Amino acid sequence: MSPRPRRRGRFIPALIACFYAGIAVGWWIRAEIGGPDRPARIEAAATSGDSSEPVSTVSADAPRSVAPAIATETIGPNPIAVLRHHDLRVPIDNADVDEWKGDFAQRRGGGARGHEAVDILAPRHTPVRAVEDGTIAKLFNSKAGGTTIYQFDPDQEYCYYYAHLQRYAPGLHDGQQVSRGDIIGYVGTTGNAPPNTPHLHFAIFRLTDAKRWWEGKPIDPYLVYRD
């Protein structure tokens, strides 16, 4: 009896076994290493501080090879666009807005902190006017800002900060309602302003949900006022 059929009989089952073994190995590799068809599950990474900072997110169905996408503003519209619709007036008559460009980003204290405001030079005792309707949230004196005013907008979403004032307008007080254009103080050099350079340190910031007059996210006034 010829041995040839017996060898063929052993060869076919071995071939089938190798085929299924290859499928099993391939499945194990994809399961352990993950190929481009394996979805990645990356949760949103919340940032510290203001919740409006972009967060990095990837859909649970996105392939692993897709990089996280940077989200845009996550809580409401862009604050600069909002404020440009508030029709703010300049706090000092005839101030040149073009001169404010780049002032916000300047460094102070030997580079240790940002300016986060604009300086508007004007003669001492020049009237400082409310940039829009609102409420005097706080009259405050500090070592750095000197005689200062914190004014909330009508919806208490934004705060306007006026610093280095020589004095307040007569009778100005906390909680007072003011109208756009009202005189609220006068240019000076109080605080850490150079004594021979009277100016208004003017800042805008978006308030947090807590609505504290000392707390918020700074916004460049130049970007709000520029044409």
Secondary structure by P-SEA (a helix, b strand, c coil): ccaaaaaaaaaaaaaaaaaaaaaaaaaaaaaacccccbbbbbcccccccccccbbbbbcccccccccbbbbcccccccaaaaaaacccccccccccccccccccccccccccccccbbbbbbccccbbbccccccccccccccccccbbbbbcccccbbbbbccccccccccccccccccccccccccccccccccbbbbbbbbbbbcccccccccccccccccccc
